[in-house]
Amino acid sequence: MNTELTRQLVNIAIDAACAASEAICEIYQSTTVKTDIKPDHSPLTDADKRSHQIILNHLTRTNIPVLSEEGKEIPYEVRKEWEYLWLVDPLDGTKEFLSRNGEFTVNIALIHRHSPVLGVIAVPVSGDVYFGGKDIGAFVRRRGVDVALPVRSAADLRQPGLRVVASRSHMNEETRTFIESLKNPVLVSKGSSLKFMMLAEGEADIYPRLATTMEWDTAAAQAILAKTGYKLIKQHTNEELFYNKPDLQNPSFICLNF
């Protein structure tokens, strides 16, 4: 894929994410939000459904298949033939949406042969849009201005005072053990993909996620962070996360710059 085509696709993804963000905000600002419970016991709101449909409408014109958290299940026997696919989380942080703390996002990634090559993360409440990928760098669009996200300094796990991103709702014993192995760590947190963007913005140094996530939770962030020096590494190997697997769950990983 050449640079010009990459730019065209990232612009389509940005338009999709921004349109979805507007719809999400309309529902967010309403007095009531209709919520269903999915089979995995997680909440599903009207905002998730509406965002999914808006994004699908935008991405369909690229003639690239779409795999969305809120879309129909697509068998691996079909997916494995795809050279490219869009991987979408229409509303990342539904619990944050329902608690009205503003820490939720729209995530759109383009996957090529199991690797994320571009990503867009829109923040409906603030209006910020993070985007980046192969051949185009990484940026945040804030108040209409695109600001480059610089390559961050590598973190030394032996240094004191590392700022560690820790999930409020997914802190388990394994994560606690990892954090306690560091010297005087400082814990920071946000909801959804904003945890990754804290690394991109220089507000944190490392993010251990030693718990279950899905591919659509991480792909867009991985594409953006790759241009700032960060990698999402499987906990017990030096392999980066890869995508469009038979099982769409991610293994435990650590996001760091090294």
Secondary structure, 3 states (H helix, E strand, C coil): CCHHHHHHHHHHHHHHHHHHHHHHHHHHCCCCCCEEECCCCCEEEHHHHHHHHHHHHHHHHHCCCEEECCCCCCCHHHHCCCCEEEEEEEEECHHHHHHCCCCCEEEEEEEECCEEEEEEEECCCCCCEEEEECCCEEEEEECCEEEECCCCCCCCCCCCCCEEECCCCCCCHHHHHHHHCCCCCEEECCCCCHHHHHHHCCCCCEEEECCCEEHHHHHHHHHHHHHHCEEEEECCCCCECCCCCCCCEECCEEEEEC
